[in-house]
Structures are given as structure tokens and as C-alpha cells.
Amino acid sequence: MAVRLWGLLFLLCPAFAFAGTQPALQELIDQTEEGETLLLPPGTYAGPVVVTKPITIDGQNKATIDAGGKGTVVTLKTDGATLKNLHLTNSGESTNDIDAGVQVRGNFNVVKDNVMDNVLFGVDLQQSRNNIVKRNHISSKPDFELGQKGDSVRLWYSFDNKILDNVSENVRDMVIWYSANNIITGNRTTNGRYSLHFMYSRYNLVENNYYLNNAVGIFLMYSDSVVVRNNHIAHAAGPTGIGIGFKETSDLTIEGNTVLYCASGLYIDVSPFQPDTTNRFSNNLIAYNGIGIRFLNDWHSNIFKNNRFVDNLTQIVVSGGGTANRNDWEGNYWSNYEGFDQDADGIGDSPYELYAYADRLWQNEPYAQFFKGSPLLEVLDFLERLAPFSEPRLLVRDSKPYLNLLAENDTEVAPASKPEQQPAGAVEEDPADLSNALEQLRRSLEN
């Protein structure tokens, strides 16, 4: 691929280079032929700019594009363009126009290895397919309150995109709206609001992300058939802090996630919603949270197997006086299990049973939750168990509780049934996988 080195422009025109104005980057872009690379020499270039043809702009980690506080720094209105190794800064502040570091309005584009700061939104994709947003470092307007900041990455009616290995801090959310078949993996978000928020978005894959010190880790609303796998979520500890939340969402696979030190580890509201569907929770570690799982209502059809519930102040809470026992609980580890294993098979001889007592004040009075774990309430809790004032209500019954904390993820020693092995050469169908043709093209773009 041909390369245009625009450094010659500055050598031949020193008066232009030192005139005290920023180079007119839009002219350089317009003069670059399709398929060529615009290799920017070190310096600061004036934005906003619009790219309307498939070219590569490479800042070599030494070039800055400054929008001067107006509009979006770079807009891609093309297919097959690449932005890389750039510093994009100083976008406008209009939420209506979605002023961003990069707006993507095409397909098969790559935005990678850029630093975006002092931008309202990071990368905004609308009605765009098969794009890659990879290894960018994104932060929003530093002087804005959290709710006024923009999103790190925003997808709107966008499909088959990959959001990979980005680092975001001091942003509002990462939002997936009306979008399907996207892959969100390897991202890290700190000090935001919603690390990842789905609305009406099906068949997406979320895995190996790291979310720390955000108000909410992952929240899925009206978004069916999503796979959430091997994510680490910690310290969503505000008054409404949630590790992973679900609202009217069905046919989910939630597996291998670690949720630590959150106000509520999991939050379940009328999920699954669609008739004759289930949500499947397996091999998750839910530990050291105020509440392990909060059910907002008496609901059903969730399957919990091979999970670990470790030292949560309260393992399960069901609002409204209901029960969580209409869900399937089997083969989970419970740190507060008080049974024995006389036959040494790794399974408790008696079921794990968790009861709720009608006079547990901290559940009925939200403000009393502040005192949960205090000596006074612990004494009251003990007295309730010793001589309850009313008949306790069964919340959860796990018929085969694990006794070995390390056994859940070890299929060789875990007592739970093993999945059936596929024949050699078989490929498991996954709605989040892309077609072979698109995958080959995507791999060539990633390098």
C-alpha cells in the first residue's frame, strides 16, 4: 500500500509550518487516494475532519487531532477506513449531536490504538456493521458530573462489531442499543456509571472484561440470548451498586464470572421474561457482597448450578415476601452451609436451606441495612433462629450443596453431571459468532 509522507509539506513550506495555525488536516485527507495511508508527522492538526473514502490515517503515536471544542473529532462516513495511533481530543459538548472522538457511519472500519481524552463520547457507531474498536484509551470531559459525561463506546442499530481491549475511565456508560451479534471482550472500565448497559440487544457475547469501581457492572434490559462469560466485576458498592443486573431478559448464559464487594452481586427483575425460557447461571463466584442475589420479586425459571456463594452478608433476598425456590438450585457451594459429608462424596448429606424470618427488620426497613452485620442485629438474628416469632419462610433449597470450595470448576472432581462431549470436528452453534467470510476479513484488519 502506498504511503504519502506529508512531512515534505513542512520542509518545503516552512512559512506554513510556523504560521501559528494548525495544519489543515481535512485537505490532507481529501488529497489522499483510496487505499493509501496518510502517515502524519508529529504535531497537532485541526479538526473536526470527515473521512469519506477507505484510507488509513496513522498518527505514529505522535500526532494529535484537536477539534477545538466543536463537533466530533473524526467522522468516518465510509467503509474500510482505519484510524490508528492518534491522539483525539477536545470534542464539542452536544449530547444531541453525540459529539465524540470518533463517529462511525460505515462498515468494515478499524479504530485502534488511539488515545481519546476531553471528548464527550468516545466512539459512536450508528447503523454500522463489521467494525473493530480495539485497544483505545478513552476518557470523557473531566469537568462534567458523571451523569453528564458521554459513553465510552455507543452502539445504535449496529451489528457484527467487535469491541476489544479498550480502557475507559471517567466515562458514563458503554451502551449497546438495538444491536445484535456484537463481541465485547477484554475491555477495562473504572470510575464510571454502567460499565456495560444493554437495551433491546440480542445475541451478543460479553467475555473477559474487567469492571472496577463503577456504579453498576453489567446490566441487561430486554436483551435476550446474551452470553456473559468470564468477566471480573468488583466494588459496585454505592447505594444501588449491582454486579450484574437483569430486567425482563431471557435465554441468558451467565458463566465463569467473578462478582466481588458489590452492594448486590446479582439483581434479578422478572427474568427470564419470555415463556418457556430459562436463564442459566454456572461456575460464577459471588463473594463478599452485601447481598449475593437480590430478587426483586417472586420469580422462576433461573437455573443455578456449580456456583460459589462465599461470605456474602446475606446470600439471597427476595423483595415483597416471596421465595427464590421456584428456581432450580443444585450443586452450588454455600459458605454458610452447616451440614456434613459422611460418605465423603463432596456433597452435603442434607440440603442447604435458607430461611427468611418475618421480623428481620433490615429487610423490611431499607435504612436498617446500614446496621446489617452489627452485633445487635446479629444477636437478633440468632434469637430468631433459636425461637422464631413467626414461621420462617423458605427462600432457597439446594438439594446437592458442594462442600469443597475448589470443586465447582473442576469437572474431574465435581459431583455435578458433565456436559455431553461433541464429536470430533463438530462446531457448537453460537449466535454471537460471525460468518467465516467476515471473520477472515476481520482478522486481516486487526493486524
C-alpha positions in Angstrom: 0.0 0.0 0.0 1.4 3.4 -1.0 2.3 5.8 1.8 2.1 9.6 1.5 4.5 11.2 3.9 3.2 14.7 4.4 6.3 15.8 6.3 7.6 17.1 2.9 4.9 19.7 3.1 6.5 21.2 6.2 10.0 21.0 4.7 9.0 22.8 1.5 6.7 25.3 3.1 8.3 26.5 6.4 6.2 29.6 6.4 3.1 27.5 6.6 4.5 25.2 9.3 5.4 28.1 11.6 2.5 30.5 10.8 1.0 29.8 14.3 -2.1 28.0 12.8 -2.7 24.3 12.8 -2.3 22.4 9.5 -5.5 21.9 7.6 -5.9 18.1 8.1 -9.0 17.9 6.0 -7.1 19.0 2.9 -4.5 16.3 3.5 -7.3 13.7 3.9 -9.0 14.9 0.7 -5.8 14.6 -1.2 -5.1 11.0 -0.1 -6.1 8.4 -2.7 -8.3 5.4 -1.8 -6.4 2.6 -0.3 -3.4 4.8 0.7 -2.0 5.6 4.1 -1.8 9.1 5.4 1.3 9.0 7.7 1.1 12.0 9.9 4.3 13.6 11.2 4.4 14.7 14.8 2.3 17.7 15.5 -1.2 19.0 16.3 -3.8 19.1 13.5 -7.1 21.0 13.3 -10.3 19.1 13.4 -13.1 18.3 13.1 -12.5 16.1 10.0 -14.6 13.8 7.9 -13.3 10.7 6.1 -15.3 9.7 3.1 -13.1 7.1 1.4 -11.2 3.9 2.5 -7.9 5.2 3.7 -5.6 4.7 6.7 -4.7 7.6 8.9 -1.7 6.7 11.1 -0.6 9.2 13.8 2.5 7.1 14.8 1.6 7.9 18.4 2.9 11.4 17.9 0.1 13.2 16.1 -2.9 15.0 17.8 -6.2 15.9 16.1 -7.8 18.7 18.1 -11.5 19.6 17.4 -11.2 22.9 19.2 -14.3 22.2 21.3 -16.6 21.8 18.2 -18.3 18.7 16.9 -16.8 15.3 16.6 -13.0 15.0 16.1 -13.1 12.4 13.3 -16.2 11.1 11.5 -15.9 8.0 9.3 -18.6 8.2 6.5 -17.1 5.3 4.6 -16.3 1.6 4.5 -12.9 0.1 5.1 -11.1 3.1 6.7 -8.6 2.7 9.6 -7.7 5.2 12.3 -4.7 4.3 14.5 -2.0 5.6 16.8 -3.7 9.0 17.1 -4.4 11.4 20.0 -8.0 12.7 19.5 -9.1 15.5 21.9 -11.3 18.4 22.6 -14.7 17.4 21.0 -17.8 19.5 21.3 -20.2 19.2 24.2 -23.5 18.5 22.4 -25.3 15.3 23.6 -27.9 15.8 20.8 -25.2 15.7 18.1 -23.3 13.0 20.1 -20.0 14.9 19.8 -17.4 12.2 20.1 -13.8 11.3 19.5 -14.9 9.1 16.5 -18.3 8.7 14.9 -18.6 5.6 12.7 -21.2 5.7 10.0 -20.0 2.9 7.8 -18.8 -0.7 7.7 -15.6 -2.7 8.0 -13.7 0.3 9.6 -11.0 -0.1 12.3 -10.4 2.3 15.1 -7.5 1.1 17.2 -4.6 2.1 19.4 -5.8 5.7 19.9 -6.0 7.9 22.9 -9.2 9.9 23.2 -9.5 12.4 26.0 -11.6 15.5 26.7 -14.2 14.1 24.3 -17.9 13.9 25.3 -18.4 10.4 23.8 -15.6 8.1 22.8 -16.6 6.0 19.8 -20.2 6.2 18.5 -21.4 3.6 16.0 -24.8 4.1 14.3 -26.3 1.7 11.8 -22.8 0.3 11.3 -21.6 -3.3 10.7 -18.4 -5.3 11.0 -16.3 -2.6 12.6 -13.5 -3.1 15.0 -12.8 -0.8 18.0 -9.7 -2.0 19.6 -7.1 -1.0 22.2 -8.2 2.6 22.6 -7.9 4.6 25.8 -11.0 6.7 26.4 -11.9 9.3 28.9 -14.7 11.9 28.8 -14.9 15.6 29.8 -13.1 15.9 33.1 -15.2 18.8 34.5 -18.6 17.2 33.9 -20.5 15.3 36.5 -20.8 11.6 35.9 -24.3 11.7 34.5 -23.4 14.5 32.1 -20.4 12.7 30.6 -20.7 10.7 27.4 -20.3 7.0 26.8 -17.0 5.3 26.1 -18.5 3.2 23.2 -22.0 3.5 22.0 -23.7 1.2 19.5 -27.1 2.0 17.9 -28.7 -0.4 15.4 -25.2 -1.8 14.8 -24.4 -5.4 14.2 -21.4 -7.8 14.0 -18.9 -5.4 15.5 -16.0 -6.2 17.8 -15.2 -4.0 20.8 -11.9 -5.3 22.0 -9.3 -4.5 24.8 -10.3 -0.9 25.3 -9.5 1.0 28.5 -12.1 3.5 29.7 -12.1 5.7 32.8 -14.3 8.6 34.0 -16.9 7.9 31.4 -20.6 7.4 31.8 -21.5 4.1 30.3 -20.8 1.7 27.5 -24.2 1.3 25.8 -25.5 -1.3 23.3 -28.9 -0.3 21.9 -30.9 -2.3 19.4 -27.8 -4.1 18.3 -27.0 -7.8 17.8 -24.1 -10.2 17.1 -21.5 -8.0 18.7 -18.5 -9.2 20.6 -17.4 -7.1 23.7 -14.3 -8.7 25.2 -11.1 -7.7 27.0 -12.3 -4.2 28.0 -11.5 -2.5 31.2 -13.7 0.3 32.7 -13.1 2.1 36.0 -14.9 5.0 37.8 -17.9 5.1 35.5 -21.6 4.5 35.9 -22.8 1.5 33.9 -19.7 -0.4 32.8 -21.9 -2.1 30.1 -25.6 -1.5 29.5 -27.7 -3.4 27.0 -31.1 -2.3 25.8 -33.2 -4.4 23.3 -30.0 -6.1 22.1 -29.9 -9.8 21.4 -27.2 -12.4 20.6 -24.2 -10.6 21.9 -21.1 -12.0 23.6 -19.5 -10.4 26.6 -16.4 -12.0 28.0 -13.1 -11.4 29.8 -13.9 -7.8 30.7 -12.7 -6.1 33.9 -15.0 -3.6 35.6 -13.9 -1.9 38.8 -15.3 0.9 40.9 -18.3 1.6 38.7 -21.9 2.2 40.0 -23.1 -0.9 38.0 -21.1 -3.7 36.4 -23.3 -5.2 33.6 -27.0 -4.6 33.2 -29.1 -6.3 30.6 -32.6 -4.9 29.9 -35.0 -6.6 27.4 -31.9 -8.3 25.8 -32.3 -12.0 25.2 -29.8 -14.7 24.3 -26.7 -12.9 25.5 -23.6 -14.8 26.7 -21.9 -13.2 29.7 -18.7 -15.2 30.4 -15.5 -14.9 32.5 -15.9 -11.2 33.5 -14.4 -9.7 36.6 -16.7 -7.2 38.4 -15.8 -5.6 41.7 -16.7 -2.7 44.1 -20.0 -1.6 42.6 -20.7 -0.6 46.2 -22.9 2.5 46.0 -26.4 2.5 47.4 -27.7 0.9 44.2 -24.5 -0.9 43.4 -25.1 -4.0 41.2 -22.6 -6.5 39.8 -24.8 -8.0 37.1 -28.4 -7.0 36.7 -31.3 -8.4 34.6 -34.6 -6.9 33.7 -37.1 -8.8 31.6 -34.3 -10.7 29.9 -34.4 -14.3 28.8 -32.3 -17.2 27.5 -29.1 -16.0 29.0 -25.9 -17.8 29.7 -24.0 -16.4 32.7 -20.9 -18.4 33.4 -17.5 -18.1 34.9 -17.9 -14.6 36.2 -16.4 -13.2 39.4 -18.5 -10.6 41.3 -16.9 -9.2 44.4 -17.6 -6.5 47.0 -20.8 -5.1 45.4 -24.0 -3.9 47.2 -25.8 -6.7 45.3 -23.9 -9.3 43.4 -26.8 -10.3 41.1 -30.0 -8.3 40.6 -32.9 -10.2 39.0 -36.2 -8.5 37.9 -38.8 -10.6 36.1 -36.1 -12.6 34.3 -36.5 -14.8 32.3 -39.4 -12.9 30.8 -40.3 -14.9 27.7 -42.5 -18.0 28.3 -40.8 -21.4 28.3 -37.2 -19.9 28.5 -34.5 -20.2 31.2 -31.5 -18.2 32.3 -28.5 -20.4 33.2 -26.0 -19.4 35.9 -23.0 -21.7 36.3 -19.4 -21.6 37.7 -19.8 -18.0 38.9 -18.1 -16.7 42.1 -20.4 -14.4 44.1 -18.4 -13.3 47.1 -18.1 -10.6 49.8 -21.2 -8.7 48.6 -23.8 -7.1 50.8 -26.4 -9.4 49.1 -25.4 -12.3 47.0 -28.6 -12.3 44.8 -31.4 -9.8 45.1 -34.7 -11.0 43.5 -36.9 -8.0 43.0 -40.0 -10.3 43.0 -41.0 -13.9 43.4 -39.8 -15.3 40.1 -38.9 -18.6 38.5 -37.0 -20.5 35.7 -33.5 -19.5 36.6 -31.0 -22.4 36.8 -28.2 -22.1 39.3 -25.6 -24.9 39.2 -21.9 -25.1 40.2 -21.8 -21.5 41.5 -19.9 -20.4 44.7 -21.7 -18.1 47.2 -18.9 -17.1 49.6 -19.3 -14.8 52.7 -21.9 -12.5 51.3 -23.5 -10.7 54.3 -26.8 -12.2 53.1 -26.8 -14.8 50.4 -30.4 -14.3 49.0 -33.0 -11.7 49.4 -36.5 -11.7 47.8 -38.4 -8.4 47.9 -42.1 -8.5 48.6 -42.2 -11.5 50.8 -41.7 -14.1 48.1 -39.4 -17.0 47.6 -36.5 -17.8 45.3 -37.2 -21.5 45.5 -39.2 -21.6 42.2 -35.8 -21.6 40.5 -33.5 -24.6 40.1 -30.7 -24.7 42.7 -28.3 -27.7 42.6 -24.6 -28.3 43.1 -23.7 -24.9 44.4 -21.2 -24.1 47.2 -22.6 -22.1 50.1 -20.1 -20.8 52.7 -22.7 -20.8 55.4 -23.8 -24.4 54.9 -23.9 -26.2 58.3 -24.2 -29.8 57.2 -21.9 -32.8 57.0 -20.5 -35.2 54.3 -20.3 -38.6 56.0 -19.9 -40.5 52.8 -17.1 -38.2 51.5 -18.6 -37.7 48.1 -18.2 -34.0 48.1 -21.9 -33.3 48.5 -23.6 -32.3 51.7 -25.7 -35.1 53.3 -28.6 -32.7 53.9 -29.8 -29.9 51.6 -28.8 -26.3 52.0 -31.8 -24.4 53.2 -32.0 -20.6 53.6 -35.0 -19.2 55.5 -36.3 -15.7 55.9 -37.9 -14.6 59.1 -40.8 -12.1 59.2 -39.2 -10.0 61.9 -35.8 -9.4 60.2 -36.0 -5.6 60.4 -33.2 -4.8 58.0 -35.0 -6.4 55.1 -38.3 -4.7 55.8 -36.8 -1.3 56.6 -34.2 -0.2 54.0 -32.5 2.2 56.3 -31.8 -0.6 58.8 -29.5 -2.2 56.2 -26.8 0.2 57.5 -26.7 -1.9 60.7 -26.6 -5.3 58.9 -23.7 -7.2 60.4 -23.6 -5.2 63.6 -23.5 -7.1 66.9 -27.1 -6.1 67.8 -28.7 -7.3 64.6 -26.6 -10.5 64.7 -27.9 -11.2 68.2 -31.5 -10.6 67.0 -30.8 -12.9 64.0 -29.6 -15.6 66.3 -32.6 -15.3 68.6 -34.9 -15.5 65.5 -33.3 -18.8 64.5 -33.4 -20.1 68.1 -37.0 -19.2 68.7 -38.7 -17.5 65.7 -41.6 -15.3 66.5 -43.4 -16.5 63.3 -43.0 -19.3 60.9 -39.9 -18.8 58.8 -40.2 -18.7 55.0 -38.0 -20.9 52.8 -36.1 -18.8 50.3 -33.7 -21.4 48.8 -33.3 -25.1 48.9 -30.2 -26.6 47.2 -30.6 -30.4 47.3 -26.9 -31.1 46.5 -24.7 -28.5 48.1 -20.9 -28.8 47.5 -18.7 -28.9 50.5 -15.4 -28.4 48.6 -14.9 -24.7 47.6 -12.4 -25.7 44.9 -14.5 -28.4 43.3 -17.0 -26.4 41.4 -14.9 -25.5 38.3 -13.1 -28.9 38.2 -15.1 -31.2 36.0 -13.0 -34.2 37.1 -14.0 -34.0 40.7 -17.2 -32.0 40.8 -20.2 -34.2 41.5 -22.4 -32.4 39.1 -23.1 -34.0 35.7 -20.6 -33.4 32.9 -21.8 -31.9 29.6 -22.0 -34.2 26.7 -18.9 -34.3 24.6 -19.3 -33.2 21.0 -18.0 -35.5 18.2 -14.6 -34.6 16.8 -14.8 -31.8 14.3 -18.2 -30.6 15.5 -18.7 -26.9 15.9 -21.0 -25.6 18.5 -23.5 -23.1 17.2 -23.1 -19.7 18.9 -25.4 -16.8 17.9 -22.5 -14.4 18.7 -20.1 -16.0 16.2 -19.6 -14.2 12.8 -19.6 -16.0 9.5 -16.3 -17.4 8.2 -16.1 -14.8 5.4 -16.4 -11.9 7.7 -14.0 -13.4 10.2 -11.3 -13.8 7.6 -11.7 -10.1 6.6 -11.8 -9.1 10.2 -8.5 -10.9 11.0 -6.8 -9.1 8.2 -8.0 -5.7 9.6 -6.9 -6.4 13.1 -3.2 -6.8 12.2 
